[in-house]
């Protein structure tokens, strides 16, 4: 026999190199080939053995220690150290214990491979993720090299880097082949783009099937055996005939000694191949340790350097504020900046200019940092993220379906974060400094932005962004998809809006108050004039005759402030049919109650409160804090005559937002205190295994007083809504 020696290599972890080696060996063995699989990945421990559910008693290190690793070994001598697998191939691990690694001398490894060649058809070697001396000893005898990649930009870059190192080691790259694992993954680079970018022939494409692979690994079986008729298994079987082609392998006469001397390897380090060797002879030439090169310190430094060059060539000092605030000019500026950065990358080269993908990513990153929101843009584009919380430059948390997660994104420094904040608030005429260290603003997409900086924030600038939902929610979404209220609740609130009842929506932060205000606006009849008043505009009503008003803070001189209360007073002169206040927080509540009591019915607002009862207490407190001296009975009478319905919402631990109750104000009792009557209520019954809140909405069994008033106005309302069975599944 004259075995073909095939190292399988990738200098990026997690691409499935070990998975490829195991299943390729199995497919060859099933094709009646005599195969030896060697695990030389010294950094991964016993990965191959674990995946095969095997416990080798002997290793290559034992062979070397016993003095049996020599040219001319017989198959009987070799079989004392290998472990046979049920599929027919032999398995040899490099070491069964970390202490054995020091016994693995490169020349001994090479001697063994040369001896084993006479007894096998194929020797498949998993050589790890670095160009160590043990790996190079295999490459020195290799007939071809199989590089493993996945269809993502970083993996493609890493394979390109490996090819460069192989070229420096005088390995003929025409005998290098590529196996694309998880091919055609959703969102991945196409296999043709990978092949063209690397200029290496593709020998196999392994489809993505995480469930199937996970099942096989859990069973300690190769997929080729565990699921022999699967597309994954078929893809390995298709590689077998390719491995039988003579033109795949380097002719033995063309074998050249691969340079392994330390000084030659160190020369590679100067050419961006980082190589270090230990005294025991074990070394590594590894790419940057980070999974994503664009999150490394190296890229940060490169980004700063390129930004400086961009600023010089753009002549930023000559640009006017209009260049940034005018959408058309800003887009032209970005296009010009992209061209300049691309030219710089091509002129100067380097790893960030190695491929079109690398250049595109680098250009986008720098343009975002220079003219946009930097890394915030990437986070803002994620549809699963609802809120973003930044605690200084090094901590960025996001809220995903109710859970707070720490991301691996970071700003360069607190100064860099301050620059991003200033870029956001500058077009809005806001300021942020020691004399005015807090700011509330609205981004172009409607997202709410809050920032607070030192000296009042000791950990550095803190930013909170509540993203504006891209999906325009309708009442059917809220009822059927999110189950935030029941059909009976929907019908009752519909009648209240049509019948011009005054409604307050209450709840905690992030409970969905603004969303419900938007949804209830659907019920307002077409043709009515709606005016909304907000401190930071968040409402997005689905109506045509709608005027939006937003308060304004004082300018840098402390003048020009326009409060929500100022806007409310002015709104009364604008002939409104409906007044919707985004949120009542202060003395404007008194003006709102007076307006509701003087003909401006059908109004709606939201309020922070933990319950319907707390709504009444908070409103009373805000009136008293406004400086108006009124007896409590007078305040309660004003609230009672103005407010008809209170809707309370809550955000649950699973991230869901639900209407927990709908109540009406029925008047004052003998002591002059406000009385509430609950109409609908949500009962939580359990928490499912996946964390989902379970429960049902139920009516309290009695038609509210407001129902009678609605019917008198001619509004259609089924009184059975208040006495029917609970709505399960909501």
N, C-alpha and C positions, 0 to 999 in steps of 0.2 A: 504493500500500500504506500501511497505518497499523499499524505493528508494535506488538504488546503487549510492554511492557518488564517483564521478570520477574526481579527479583533473587532469588538463592538464598542463604540466610544461615543460619548457626548460630554462636553465640558459644562453642561447645564444640568443640574439635578432636576428630577421630577418629570423627565420627558419619556420615561418608560424603557430605559436602556436594558435593565435587568429583565423586564417583561419580554422584550424582544429576544434577548439571548436565550431565555428558557424555552419560549415557544418555537423559535427557529430550530433549536437543537432537537426538540420533540418532533417537529415536522420532518426533519431530515432522518431521524431514527425510524419514524413510521414509513419512510420511503426506502427502508432497508439499507440505510447508510450507517456505517460505524462512526459514532460521534463521541467526542470528548468535550464536555463543557467545563471550563475552568473559571472560577470566580477569583479574579485578581483585583476586585474593587476593595482596596484596603481601608477606605474611609467609610464604607457602608456596613462593615461587620459581616454578618452572616445572611445578607439579604436573599441571595439565591437559595440557600438551604431553607430559610424560613418560608419562602414562596413555594418551595417544593415539599414542605413538610418533612424534611429529611434532617437527620442528626449525624453528620459525618464523624467517624471515630479517628480518621487519619487525615493529614493535610499535606500540601506541598512542602510546608515548613518542616513537617516531620520527616519527609523524604530527604530533605537537604540535611537536617540535623543527624539523620541516621547514616549519612554518607552514601546514600543510594542514588542520588541525582547525578547521573553521569551519562555520557554518550553510550549508545548501544544497549540501552535497557531493554529487557524482554517484556512481553505483554504480561507475563506472570509477575514480574517485579512491579510493574506499574499497577496491576490490579490489587496489590496489597494496600494501596493508598487511596484508590478511587472508590466511590460508592455508586453502585448501579441503580438506575432509575427504572421504574416499571415500563416505561415506553421504549427502553432499549439503549439509551445513551448512558455513558459513564460520567460521573460528576466528581470533580476534584476542587476542593476549596483551598485557598492559599494558606489560611490559618484558622485554627479552631479556637485560638485564644489570642488576645491582643499582644501578649508577651512574645508570641512566636514571630511577629512581624520583623523583628530585628534579624532573624535568621534568613530572610528572603533576599539573597544576593542576586543581582541582575544576571550575572553569568550563569549561575546555577539554574535560574528560570529558563534561560535560553537553551542550556544543555538539555533540560528535560523536554522542552518543546521539540527540539531536533530529534530526540529519541522517540518521542510519542508519535511523531509524523509517520514512522514506519508501520504503525499498528492501527491507524484510523484513516477514515476517508475525510473527515472534517474535524478540525479543532476550533471550537468557538470559545473565545475568551472575552469575558466581561472585564474590561481593564479600568473601569472607574471613570472619574470625572476630571482627572488631571494628568498631565504628561509627566508622570513620575518615572523614575528609572526602571521600576518593574514593568510599567506600561511600555516604555521605550524598548525594553528587552524583547517584548512580544512583537512590537512593530518592526523590529530589526529582522524578524523572520517571517513577517506577514506576507501573504500572497495578495490580499486585498484588504481594504478597511471599510467597514460599514459605519457610517455616522448616523446617529439618530437625532431627529428634530421633531418638533411639533409645529403646527401652522400658526405661530405667533412671531411678531417682529423680533422680540428679544432672542428667541431660540434661533431664528435665522441668522442673527448677528453672531451668536455664539458659534454656530457651525462655520460661518465664514472665517471666524477667528481661528478655529481649529484647522481649517484648510490652509490658512496662512502659515501656521506653525509647522504643519506637515511639509509644506513647500520648503521652509527654512531647514527642515531636517532631511531634505533631498528625497522625500518619498514621492514617487511619480503620482501626481493627483489624477491621472487618467485611470488609475486603478482604485480610486476612491468612489464609493457608491453611497447613496442616501436612502434611508428608510424613514418615511414620514409617518409618525405615529399620531393617532387621533385625527386622521385626515378628514377634511370636510367638516371640522367642528364649526358650530354656529358662531359667526363673528370672526372666524379665523382667516388667515391668508390662504388663497387657493394654492393647490399643489403646483400648478403651472407657474405661478408667481414665485414660489419657493425655488423650484427647479431653475428658473431663469435667473433669479437673483444670485444663486450660488454657482451656476454653471457646472453642476455636477449631475451625473445621470441618476435618475430615481429608479431604484430596484424594487421598491415595494411601498404600498400605501395601506396602512392598517386603519380600518375605520374606528370611529369613536363609539364605544359602548361601555360606559362606566359601570352599569349594573351587571353586565355579563362578566366583565373583568373582575369586579369586586367579588362576585360569587365564586369565581374560579380561585382567586387568591385565598378567600376564606376557607375553601376546601383543600388548599394546598395542592392544586392541580393546574397544569398548563391548560389554557383555554382550548388548545388543539385537542386535548383529551376530554376535557369537561364538557365542551360544547362543539363537537367535531363538525357539525353542519352549519355553524354560525358563519356570518360574513367575516368575522375576525379570524376564525380558524382557516377559512378559505384563503384569506389574504396571505397567511403564512405558507400554505401549501403551494400557492402560486409562485412564491419566491424560490422554492426548491429547484425547479427546472432552470431558473436563472443562475443559481449557484453551480449548476453543472456545465455552464458555458465556459469554454476555454479562454475566450477573450476577456473574461472578467478578471483573470488573475495575471499577475506580473510573472513573465517568464523568469525562470530561475537564473538565467544568464544575466538578467537585468538587475538582480539584487545588488544593492549597494549598501555598504555599511552606513547605518544611520548614526549621525554624530551624537554621542552620548556623553562626551567629556564635559566636566563641569564648566570649563571656560567657554565652550561652544554653546551650552545651554544658557549660560549667563548672557551671551551675546543676544540670545532671543529676548531676554528680559528688556534689553535696551530698545527692542522693536515691539514693545507692548505685550510681550509674553512674559508674565510674571512667574519666575521659576526660583524655587528655593530647595536646597537639599540639606538633609540632616546628616549628622556624622555617621549614622548607620547606613547611609546610602539611599534612604528613601526620600524622594523629592516630589515636588508638585509644580506644575505650570498651570495655574488656575486663573480664570477670568475673575472680574470683580465678584466679591462674595454676595452682594445683594442680588435678589431675584430680578429686580427691575433696575436697570442701569440708570434710568432717568430719576431715580430717587437716591442716588449715591452722592457723596461729597464731591467726587470727581466731576459729575455733571453740574453740580451747583457752581463750582469754580469756573467751569467752562461757560456756563450760562452768564455769569457775571462778566467774564472777559468779552463774550460776544455782545452783550448788552452795551458795554462801553464803546465797542467799535461801531455798533449800530447808531448810538447817540451821536458819535462824532460824524458819521457819514450823513445822517439825517439833518444835522444842524438843528437840534431840538430847540436851541435858544431862539431861533428865528420863527418858530411856530407860534401861532396865536391860539387863544382858548377856543376859538371857533373851529380850529382844526380837529379838536377832540369832541366838542359838543355837537357839531353839525354831522348828522349820520352819514351823509354822502362823502364829506371831506374825511371823516374818520375812517371810512372804508377804504378810500383812496390811500390814506396814510398807511393803513395796515398792509395793503397790497404792495406799496412801495417798500415797506419794512421787510416783508417776506422776501422780496427779490434781493434786497441788499444782504440779508442774512444768508440766503442761498448762495450768493456770489462769494461771500466770505468763506463759507464752508468748502466750496469747490476750490477756491484759491489756496486754502491752507490745509485741506485734507484732514486727516485724523479719523478716529473711530466713529465720531458722530456724523461723518460725511461718507461712511463706507457704502451705504446703500440708499436707494431712494426713500425707503421706509424710515431709515435713521434720520436722514436730512429733513423729511417732512415732520417727523415728531419733534426734532430739535427746533425747527423753525416755528412750529405752532407753540411750543413751550415758551420760547423767548418773546414772541409777539403777544401772547397772553399776559406774560409778566410785565411787558413794557407798556402795553396799551389797554389791557383788560384787567380782569380780576385774578390773573395768575392761576394757581392751582384751584382756586374757588370755582372757576369756570367748569372744570372737569367734574367737580362734586355737584355743582348746580345742575349739570346735564343729566345726572343719574335720576331716573323717574322714581326709584324706590325710596329716595331720601326725602324726608319731609322737613327736617330742621337741621341746621348746622350750628355747632357751638364751638367757638375757638377760644382757648384759654392760653393766651400768649402764642408765640411763634411755633412752639414745639408740640402743641396738643390741639388736634382737631377731632371733635366728636361729631357723629351724625346720628339722627334718629331714623330708624328703619322699622316700620310696622310696630312702633311702640317701644323698641329696644334701643338703648344708647350704645353705640359702638365707637371705639377709638380707631381712627384710621392711621395709615402709615404716611400720610401726607404731612409735610412740614414747610413752614416758611423759612427763608434764609436767615432772618433775624427779626427782632421786634421792630426795628426800623423799616424793614421791608414790609411787614404787616401794616405799619402805620401808613406807608406810602400807598398801599392798596386801599386802605380806609379813606384816605384823602382823595384818592382817585374816584371813589364812589360818591362822596358827598360834595365834591367841588362843583359839579354842574348844578347842584341843588341849592347853592348859595349858603350851605351850612359850614360851620367851622368846628374844629375839634382841637383844643389845646388845653393848657393847664387851667386857664380861666373858665373854659367851657368844655369839661372833659366827657360829656355824654351827648349822644346824638341819636335821633330816630329818623329813619329815612325810608324811602321806597325805591327799589331797583326798577329798571326799565320793564322787567317782566311782571311787575306788581309785587314781588316778594318784599317782605318787611325786613328791614335792616336796622339793627341796634348795635351801637358800639360805645364802649366806655374805656378810657385810657388812664394811665397814671396822671396825677398822684392818687386818685381815688381807687384805682384798680392796681393793686400792688404786684400782681403776677405778670404784668405786661398788658398790652391791649386785649380786650375781650370783645368778641363779636358774636352776635346771635342773629341768624337769618332764618326766618320762617318762609319757606318757599311758597310761591303762588302756584296753586294747582293748575296744571296745564289742561286737565280734563274739566270741561264745563258740566258740573253736576246738575242733574234735574231732580225733581222730587221722586221720580221712579228709581233713580240710582240710589237715593237715600233709603227708600223703603225696600226695594227688591234686592239690590246688590249689597249694600252695606248694613241693611237691617237696623238703621239708627232710630227708626220709629215704625209703628204699626200702620196698616192701612186705615184703621179707625182714627188714629191720631191725625193722619194726613187729611182725612176728610173733614175732621173737626177744625183743624187749622185753616184749611181751604175756606170753610164757611166763615171763620173769623176774619180772614183777610178780605173776602168779598163783602162781608157785613161791616167793614170798617171798625173792627175792634182794635183797641190799642194793646199792643203785645210787647212784652219784655222777654228777651231770651237771656238766661243767666247760666253761669257755669264757671269752671276754673280755666286757667290758661291752657290753650290748645284743646279745649273740649269740643270745638266745632261750632261755636256761636256765630262767627262770621259766615261760615258755610251755610248754616240754616237760614240766616238772614237772606243770603243770595237765593236760596231755594224758595223761600216763602214769597219772594218778589215775583215769582212766576205767576202767582195767583192774582196779582194786582191787574185789574182790567186794563186793556189797551186803551190809550187815549188819555189816561190820567197822568198828570204832571208829577214826577217824582224828583225830590231833591235829597241827596245824601250828604251828610256832614261827617267828616272823619278827621282824626288827628294825623293818621298816616293812611292814605287811601288803600283799602284792601277789597272793598265791595266791588263786585262785578255783576251788576244786575242785567237780567236778560230782557231789557225793555228799551224802547226807542226814545220816549220822551223823558229823558233822564239828565239832570244837571248834577255834576259832581263838585263838591266843595271840600277843600282841604285846608286845615289850619296852617299857620306859618309861624315859626319861632322868630325871635328878635334877631336883627342883623348884628354885625360885629360891633356896632356902636350902641347896641342895646335898644334900638328903636325898630318899629315896623312889625311888632308882634300882632298876629291876628289869632285869637283863641277860638275854640269851638263855640263858646258862648257868643262871641261877636258874630260868628257865622250864623248861628241859630236866630239871633235877633234880626239879621239881614234877610234870612230865609223867609220870615213872615211877610216880607214885602215883595216876595217873588211869586206870589199867587200859587203856592204849592197845593196839590191835591193830597200828596203823601209826603211826610217827612221821615226819613230814615237816618238815625244817628248811629254810626258805626259802634261807638261805645260811650256810655256816660261815665265820667270819672270824677266830676266835680260840680261846681255851681250851676252848670248848664242843665242839670236835672230839674232845677226849679223852673227855669224858662220852659223846658219841655212839658212839665206838668201843667203849667199855666196855659200853654198852647193847646194841649189836649182838652183842657177844660173850657176852651173858648172856640170850639168849632173845628179844630184841626185834628179830627179823629182819623183812625186808620193808620196811625203812626207806629213805628217799630224802632226798637233800640236793643242793645245788648249791655250786659252788666256783669262784672265779676262778683260771684257769690257762690257759696257752698250749698245753698238750698233755696227753695222758694221763700221760706221765712226770712232767710238772711237778706234777700232782695229788699224786703220792706225795711229792715233795720239799716241797711246800707243807704237806701234812698233818704231815709230820715236823717241819717248822720251827715250826708252830703249837703242837705238843705241847711242844717244847723251850722255846718262849717263854712257855708257861703257868706255868713255874716248877717243873715236875715233872722231877726228875733221873732219867732212865731211859737205859740204854744203847741205842744205835741198833738193835741186833739185837732188843731187846725191843719197841721201837716198831714196827719192820718186821713182827715176828710178829703184833703186835696189829692192824696194818693188813691184813695178809694174811688173817688169820682172820675179819676183820669185813667187808671190802669184797669183793664178788663181781664187779661190772661197773662200768666207767667209760665214760660216753658223753661224747665231746668235740664241742662245737659251735663254729662260727665264723660271723662276719658278713663277707660278701664285699663287694667294691667296688660291686656293683650293688644293694646293699641287701638281698639275699637272705640268709637264715640257713639253714645246712645242718649236719647231723650229719657231721662230717669223719671220724669213726671210732668204733668200739665195741671196747673191749678188756676182757680179764679178767685178774685177778691170779692167777697160777698158783703162787705160793709164793716161797720164798727160794732163791737159789743157794748155792753152797758158801761164798761170802764173806759170806753173810747179807744180801745185797741183794735187794730186791723184783724179781720178774720179771713182765713184762707180755707178753700175747699178743694181738695184734690180731685181731679176728674179722671186722669189716667196715671198709671204707675208701672214701672219696670221692676220685676222681681228677678233677681239673680238666684239661680238654683244650684249651679255647680260650675266648676272649672274643668274643662276637658283635659285629657292627657297631653294634648298639644298646646295647652295654655289658653285655648279659646274660652271666652266667657259664655255660659249658657244661661238661658232664662226666658221669660215671656212677659209680654205687655198685657195689662188687664185694665178694664174700666172699673171704676169704684162702685158702679151699680146705680148711680143716681144722675139724672140729667141736670146739668148745671143751669144756674139762673141765666147765664149768657145765652143759652140755647133758645130760651123763650124770646129773648130780645131779637135774636137773629131771625127767628121764624116770623116775628112781627114785621121785620124789614123785608120780608119776602124771600129770604135766603133759604134754599132747599137744604134741609138737614134731617137726616134719619135719626130719630131719638133712640133707635135700637143700638146705635154705636156705644151708648153708655151703659147698656145692660147685657150685651152679648158676651159669649165665652171669651176667655183669654186667648190672645194671638200667640200660639206656640211657634217655635222656630225663628223667633225674632229676638 
